[in-house]
Each structure stands twice: as C-alpha cells, then as structure tokens.
C-alpha cells in the first residue's frame, strides 16, 4: 500500500512536470515563418465617367522556397495583379514580382525584391510518394487571419480534368484540411515539414469550406516552374466561338477576348489592351472593349480550347531575344503587335 504522502508526492510530480508540445505544434513553429501573406492590387471595372477602373486589393498565401527570395503561390492569386507584396511573420512586407505563372495549372512563382531577414526557406517533397491517408498540414491566411494552421489527411489523388475542367491535366491532392479564402497559394506540408502541394481550390456550394480542398502536387511546380523558365503573360480572357464570335464580328471562327492585362506582364509589353466595360450575354459576364486575339506567333485561335494550350506552349518555348508577334482585332480593325522577349 502506498502511503497518502507517497501518492501526493507522485501527483505533485506529475503536475509539476513540463507539458510536452504536440509534434504538430512543433512542426508549425518550425515551418510557419516561411509562409507569407500575399497582398495584391489590380484594376477592376467601375461604372464611373471619369475613369473606368478602380484598384481592388486581393489576399492569398505563399511559401518561401529559396535563399534568394523565391516563393510559390497559386496563379489565380497573382496572375493579373498590377502590384504584389508579401508580408512575413516577422513584420517585414517586401515587394515582389511575378516571374512565372501558369493559370492552366494554377501555380505561380514570385521573386522578392530582397530575401526576408532571418527566415529559412522550406524544402520541397517528392509528391509522387504521397498516399491517401497521409497526414498533412496547411498554413495560410484564411480571411486575412495570417499563419493559421489546419490539419487533416490526404483523401485522394486526382487530375484537374476530374475536378476543374478548364485546367490543364495536372495532378492534384485532395484533402479534408480546412481551406478558405486567403488560403489560396499556401503550402500543404507533410509531417516532415516538406511542401507536398500548393493550395488551389475548394469544392463548395456555400462559398465556405465544406470538407474538400485541393492542392496542386508540388512535383508539378518543380517541372513547370523551377526546372524551366516560364513566361508570365498576365492576361486573362475568354475564348469566343460559335454565335459569340459572330456577335463580335470576329473575322474567323474563334478569337480570345482579352479582359485583363497586368501591368509589367508579357501581355502588357506586347501591347495588348484590356477591356473597360462589363456586359452580360445569356448570363455570362464579360469585360469588353479590349483586344480580341486572333493569332499568336502565326498560330490562330481556334474553336478547340486546345489551340490555346498550343499557343501557351509556343510562348513558353521563347527565350531572351526571341520575337513574339500577335494579330488582334481592335476597335473593328485588325492590327499586328510585336515584342522582343527580355
């Protein structure tokens, strides 16, 4: 029989023992500083007589992956942004520029004006080894709440063709880790603190998280952004074909309506003009008044959306000093544009 004094001594010893932090908490403390809040500015259409545009501020997340200040994020966070800055947990806010963006895969690469002080970049995993059931952790800024942690498990592996029809056929990881607006572009970590994916989209009917989120597998980013230089077009638009092409008097079967062009992007340097008026045609909202792209580097825009994929591939093959030419319909006239890749 233990004496009452002995029992009390044991209890006091347990209560006095320092609490051990969870492995997840320790992992969060280690990798969280490398996650930045991405703040963007871009032009949005407004119904005003003095100016057709106003500045709109956006929010997302990104992750530092190199000592020289490169970050990965989602393309839809930065692709048409006129200005980008990244805020880190130490309070630093550093301007950044987009140096590569693939909207069809929803991944983009940023470069900071200078590396953040005292912040260590995080390693990238081999996402081919990720399996359903693996534990994962997402860090981001949902609704602006920076450095928020959510955890869960990988639920499945898919391609974007299974989930998001307008994307290229790239691999994505399905997870039940909570993701909301502001998480986009943030990292999904494995339990070793390696990035396995970049948060892209959720499936939702309410607009909030409903248990299914997707991250682009990190090996996709490695192949398409890190191993080969990628152009940043900064252009967002809509494929016009069939009756829509005829309504806009496009002098061929299809064209690409330029809706937005980011300042400083490849599209802006080429001389493409963005739209300035919103209209709705059979429930589809369009921004009109800008250029309608007819061909790029001799490749015509066709009714098959794969023609856009071929054009993107052609542009991505360009290197410094190469010439890019375009033919556009502008204010009823067909004109030619040209730029030299810098």
N, C-alpha and C positions, 0 to 999 in steps of 0.2 A: 504494500500500500504506500502510495506517495503521500507525504505529509502535505497539509494545506500550504505550508510555507514553500515547499518544493513546487507545487502546482502554480502558485502565484508568481514564483521566480521565473518559471518557464513561460507563463503568459506575458509577463513584462518583457522578457527577452524577445518574444515574437513581435510584440507591439513596438518595441524599440528598434527592431531591425529595419534597415533602409528598404523602401519599396523598390522593386526592380521594374524598370520601364519595359513596356512591351517591345518585341522585336520590330513591329510595325512603326511604333513611335520613334525608335532609334533610327530606323531607315529613313523616315520622314525628315528627321533633323539633319541627316547627312546629305540628302539629295535636294531638299527643298530650296536652298539658296540658289541653285542653278535654274530654277523656274522663274520666268519673268512675266509680268503683266504687260501685254502689248496694247498700246493705245494708238489709234489711227484717226486720221482726218481725211475725209473725201467729200466730193461735191455731190449734192442731191438737188433734184429739180424742185423749184418752188414757184407757185403762181403769182409772181410779182412782176411789175412792169419794168422796174429799174434794173433788175438782174434776174436771170433765170435760175441761178444756183444759190445754195447756202452750204456752209460747212456742216457736216454731220460727223459726230465723234463715235468711234467704234471701240470695242473691247474684245480682247482674246488673251490667249496664253501662248507661251513658247518656252523652249528649253535650250540652255547653253550647251553646245557640244564640242567646242574647241577653245584653245587658249587664245586664239586671235580674234575671238568675239563673234563667232557664227552661231546662229540659233535656227532650230527647226520649228515650224509652225504649220497651220493649215492655210492653204491658198485662199480660201474664202474669207479669211481674216484680213489679208493684206493685198490681195491681187490688184484691186482698183483703188488702193489708198494713195492719196497725194503726199501724205507725210506719216511717218511711223516712229514711235519711240517705245523704249522698253524700260519698265520700272522694276527694280530688283528689291529683295527683302531688306537690303542694307540702306535703302532710301535713294540710291542712285537712279536717275532717269536719263537714259542715253539715247540720242537719236540713232536711227538705223535706216538702212536702205534695203530694198528687195533686190537680191542678186539672182534669184531663180524662183520660178513659180510654175506649177503645173496644175491648173484648175481641174483638168480631167482626172487627176489622181488626188486632188485636194491636199497637196503638200507644197511648202514654200521654204526657201532658205533666206535668212536675213543676215546682214553683216552690220555690227555695231560700229559707231564712229571710233570707239575705243573699248577695250575689254573692261568689264566691271572689276573693281578693286576687291581682292581677297575672295573671289568666288571661283570655285573649282568646277570645271565642266564635268558632265556626267558621261559615262560610257554607253555605247550602243550595243544591244544584244544581237544575237542571231535569231531573228523572229521565226525562222523555219523550225526551231526547236520548241516553240510554244504549243501547248496542247490544251484542249478543253479540260477544265478543272484546275488549271494553274491559278494560283493567287496573283492578283495584280493590284496596283495602287495607282490612282490618278491624282495629280496635283494640278490645280489651276485656280482661276478666279471666277467662279460662278456668280453671276450678278454683281461682279466687282469685288467680291469678298476674296481678297488675294490670299494665296497659299493655303487653300482649303484642300483637305485630304478626303478622298473617298476610296473605298476598297471593295473588292469583290473577286469574282472569278472569271476566267475566260469561258464563255459559253459556247463558242464555236468559231470556225474559220470559214470565211466565205470570199467570194469575189464581189466587187462592186456591182457587177452586172446582175447579181442576185438581189441587190437591195436598192441601188441608186442607178437608174437606167441611163442617165446622161453622162455617167462617169466612164472612164476607160476601164478595161478589165484588169484591175489590180486587186491584190489580196488585202482583206480587212479582217480585224479581230473583233468578234462580238463579245461584249462583256455586260455584266449586271452592275458594274461600278457606276454610281450616280454621276451623271453629266448634265449640266445645264448651260444656258447662255453665259459666255465668258470662259467656259472650259475649252472651247474650240482652240485647237492648236497646241494644247498642253500635252505633256508626256504621260504615257502609260508605262509604269515600271514593273519589272518582275521583282521578286523578293531578294535579288542580289543587288538591286539598285541600278539595273541596266534598263535603258529605254527599249521597250518592245514595240511601241506604236505611238502614233501621233493622233490625238483625239480629233475626230472628224464630224460625225453626225449622231443624232438620236432618232429613233422611230417614235413618234408621238402623235396623239390626236388632240391632246390638251394644250400643247405648246411647252410643257414641262417634262421632266424625266418620268418615264413610265416603265423602267426596268430593262430597256435595251439600248445600249450605246455601241458605237463603232469607232475603231481606231485604225488608221492605215498602218499596215505592218511596216516596221522600221526598215526591213530589207528593201522595200520599195523605194524609200527615201535614199537609201545608200546607192542603189543602182541608178536612179534617175536624177538625183540632185548632187550627190557627193562624188561619184566616180566620173561624171561627165558634166562639163559646163552646160547650163541651161539658160535660155533666153527668158527674160521677163517681158511679156507683151503688154501687160497692164490693160488689156482690152476685154471688155465684157459685151456680149451681143447675143443676137437671136438669129437662127437660121430661117430665112424667109423662102418659102417654096409653095408650089401649087397656087391656089387662089390668092394667097397673101402676096406672093411675088407679083402677080398680075395687078393687084390693087396698087402696089407701089411702083408700077411701071418699070420693073427691073427688066433690062434688055436681054435676059437669058432665063433659064428655068429656075434658078435659085440665086440668092445673094445672102450676105451676112450683115445684118443691121447692127452697126456699131452704136451701142448705148452709152458706154462709159469708157473713158481713156484716162489712166492715171498719169499725173504729171511726172516727167522724167523717165517714163517707161519706154520700151521699144516702140510701142504703138504711137506714142506722142512724138518720138523722134522721127518716125516715118511720116508724120503729118496727118494722121487720122483725126477726124473731128467727131466729137461725141454729140449725142442728142441733147435737146433742150426743152422738149415738150412731152408730157405724158398723155397717152391716149389709151383707150380700151377698145379692142376689137374682139367681139364674141367672147367676152370675159377674160381675154388675155391682155394684160397691161404691158404696153410698150413705151419706150422712150424714143421719140422720133426727132428728125431734124438733123441727125448726124449722117456720116457717110454710110453707104452700103457697099461693102467689099465685094467685088466681082471676081477677082483673081489675085493670087499672091505668088510671085516668082513663076508666073506662067501656068500655075495650077488653078483651074477655075473652081469656083464654089459650085457644088452640085447638090441635087436634092438628097442624095445619100449622105447622112451625117458623117460617114467615114471619110468623105472628102476633106472635112475639117481636120480629122486625125492625120491625114497625109500631109496637109499643109503645115500643121504644127510640127510634124516630124521633119519636114523640109527646113523650116526655120531653125529648129534645134540643131541641125547639122551645120549651120553657118558659124564661122569663126571670125575673129577680128580682121577687118579689112574687106570682108565679103560684102557684096552688094545685095540689097533686098529691094525688089520692085513690087508695086501693087497697082491695080486698076480699081477705081471706085466710082460709084455713082454719087455725085454731089450736086444738090440743087438742080437735078434734071440733066446734068452734063457728066459725061464720062471723062475722067481725068486720070493721069498717071502720077504716082508718088514714088519716091526713091530715097533710100538712106544707105549709109555705109556702117556696118557693124563696128562698134567701138569696143 
